[in-house]
Amino acid sequence: MFRTRLISGIVLVLIALAVILAGGPVLAVTLLLISEIGLFELYRVLKVEDRRPSPLALAGYLGTAVYYGIVFFGGSAYTMTVILGVLILCLAVYVFTYPRYRSEQVTGAVFGVLYVAVMLSCIYELRCLEQGVYLVWLIFLGSWGCDTCAYCVGKLFGKHKMTPKLSPKKSVEGGVGGVTGAALLGAIYGYAISARMGGGSHIVPFAVICAVGGLISMVGDLAASAIKRNHDIKDYGHLIPGHGGILDRFDSVILIAPVIYYLAVALV
């Protein structure tokens, strides 16, 4: 299992490297596909759809596609309009197919678009900034870096449970190690690319951004775990060998992406 997980992780990193360096339509289309697959996984868990075609789920998929189209063509001012449109469309489906759906399914449909599609789109938004080709990597340093460091430190020194009922294997020591490790990785990265970003030191800003991002990434990981526990499932899917589904691998990235975007705009 560890070997499979490691190989899959390396492949994912290589794909992320190629796609993010390409940027533009390649990145936008890739994020759209990831969002649609993640939405599909979440909708199955939340019972928004099952094996039958679901008009409510189709409203979410359509809203996601339109949202990414607006973002890609530079219409960021209209993104809130699209989100409100998704809400209205889901309510229309709820009304005209009544009593097929329950109110919590409608809530889940709208939540899925916000949680998966909108938050992941911040990766594209960050990549589009002037120094975005360098800044966008802070998302993965803060997320995957924190996850790796937390796992290693937790294995070696973990004694105090962070959330014993939700995730018994996660420890306070691992959490501290993860945030510290993410900050250190950010500082090293800032030192390494300062010259390429026009001079000036980026060590402290990058360390702060990755530390905050690492902290938020743990919330994202635990939030995804909480949803799975509420619905008695182990993984969201089986698309990525050794990791599970898209949401199993991108759970922390989803929450950290908008945080890193706004911190990068504010501090860099």
N, C-alpha and C positions, 0 to 999 in steps of 0.2 A: 504493500500500500504506500509506504513512504517513497519508494522508488518511482512509482506511478505518479504520485503527487509532485515529486521533485521535477520529473520530466515535463509534466503538464505545466508546472510553474515556469520553467525555463522557456517553453514554447510560448506561453502567454506574454512573458517579458519581451521576447523577440518580436512577436506580433505587435505589441504595444509600441515598441521602439519604432518599427517601420511605419505604422499608421500615424503616430503622432508627429514624426519627422515629416511625413508627407503633408499632413495638415489638410486644409481646404476641404473639397468635396469627399476625399477619401476618409478623413476623420469624421465628417458629418454623417456620411452614409453608414460607417461602422458603428457609430454611437446610436444611430437610429435603429439599426438591426439589433444591437445589444439591448436597447430600451424595449423594443417590441418583444423580444424573447423573454426578457425579465418581466415584462408586463404579463405575458402569457403564463409564466410560472406563478406569479403572484395571484392572478385571477383564478387559477385552478385551486390554489390554497384557500382563497377567500370565498370560493364558490360563486364567483361572478359568472363563471362558465364551467361547463363540464364537458362531456364528450359531444354534446350537441352544439351546433352553431348558436352563438349568443349575441343578439342585437346589442345588449348592454356592453359586452366586451368589445364588439366591433366599434362602438362609439369611442371607447378608450383608445383602440388601435388607430382609428382615423384621427382622433384628436392629437395623438402623439406624432403622426406623420405630418399633419398640418403645422404643429408647433415647430418641428425641426425645419420644415420648409421656411417658415417665417424667420427663424434664427439664422439659417444659412444665407438667406437673401437680404440680411441686414435689417430686418424689420423688428428689432428688439422692442421698439415702443409698442408693438401690438401683441406681445406675448401674453400680457394679462387678458387681452381681449379673447385670445384663443383659449386660455384656461377657463374663463367665464363661459365661453361657448361650449366647452366640454361639459361643464356643469349643467348648462341648460339642455344640451343634447341628451345627457344621461337621465335627467329628470323627465324629458319628453318620452324617452323609451320606457321609463318607469310608469308613466301615466297611461300611455297608449297600449302597453302590453299587460296592464294590471289584470290579475294578481300574480303574474309570473315571477316577479322579483320582490324581495323584501327590502326595506329601507337600508339595512346594513350592507346589502349587495351594491346598491347605488353609491353609498358612501365609499365602499371599497373600490369601485370603478374609478371614481374621481381621485381618491387617495393614491391609487396606483400610478396615474399619470403624473401627479405631483411628485410622488416619492421616487419613482424610477426615471421617467423621461425628463422632467424639468430639472431635477437635481443633477443628473448625468450630463445634461447639455452644458453645464458650467465648465466641463473639460474643454469643450469646443470654444466657449466664450473666452476662457483663459488663454488658449492657444492662439486666438486671434489678436491678442494684445501685442503691442510693439515688441516686447521682449518675451512674448508668449512661448516661443520655442524652448526657452530656458525655464520659465516659471512653471509651466505645466507639469514638470517632473516633480515639483513639490507635493503634488497630490499623491503620487505613488510612493515617494519617500516617506511622507507622513502616514500613509495608510499601510502599505505592505511592509515598510521599514519598521513601523511600530509593531505590527503583527508578529514579524520575525523575532525582533528583540524581546518582546513580551513572552513569546513562547520559550525562548532560550533561557531567559532569566527566571521565568516561572518554573521551568523544569529543574533548574539548579537550586533556587533559593525559595520557591513558593511555599508559604506556610499558612498565610491568612487568606481565607476565601473572600473574593470580591463580591460575588453575588451567588451564594451557595445554592439557592433554589433555582436560579435561572441557568447558571453555567458553573457547575461545581469545580471544573478544572482551572478556571481563571483565578489568579491570586492577586492580592494587592501588590506584592513584590513584583510580579510580572507586569502589572500595569505601570508601576513606577519605572521599571526597566524599559518598557516599551516607549513611554513618553521621552525618557532620557535618551534612549537610543535614536529615536526619531529626531530629536533636537541636535544630537551629535552628527547624524547623517546630513541634516540641513546645514549645519555649520561647515562641514567638510565640503559639501556641494557648493555653498556660497563662496568659500575660499577658492575652489577650483575654477569657477567660471566668472569671478569678479572682473577679470580683464576683458573677457568676451562681452560683458554687459556694459562696456563703456567706462570701466574704472570705478573706483569707490569700493568700499567694503560692503559685502552683502552677508557677511558671516552671522552677525547678530540678527538682522531681520529674517533670514532664512531659518535660523535656529528657532526663533520665536514662532514663526509660521508653522514649521514642522512639529514643534512641541504641542501647540494648540490643535493642529490637525490630528496629531496622534491621539490626543485626548478625545476629540470628537469621533475619531474612527472607532474607538472602543465602544462608544455609545451606539454607533451604527451597527457594529458587529453584534452587540447584545440585543439591540432592537430587533434585528432580523431573527435572532435566536428566540426572542420572546414570541414573535409571530408564529414561528415553527412549533414552539411548545404549546401555544394556545390551540393549535390545530393538529397536534400529535403527529408531526412528520419529522423525519431526520434531515432530509435535504429537499431543496426546492425543485431539483431536477437531477439529470444524470448526463448533461451535455459535456462537462469537463471531467475527464477521468481523474479520480482521486480528490476532486474538489466538490463535485455535485453540479448544481445548476449555475446559471449566470448570477443569480442573487446570492448564492453561497460564496462566490468568489469576489463579487463587487459590492457586498453589503456595506463594508466600511468606506469604500470609494464613493458610494452614493451620497453618504452624509457629509463626507469631508470636502467634496468637490466645490460646492458653493462657499464653504467657509474659507478654503484656500484662495478662491477667486477674490473674495472681498478683502481678505487680509493682504493679498498681493497688491491689489489696487491701492489700498491704504498705506502700506508700508514700503512698497518698492516703486 
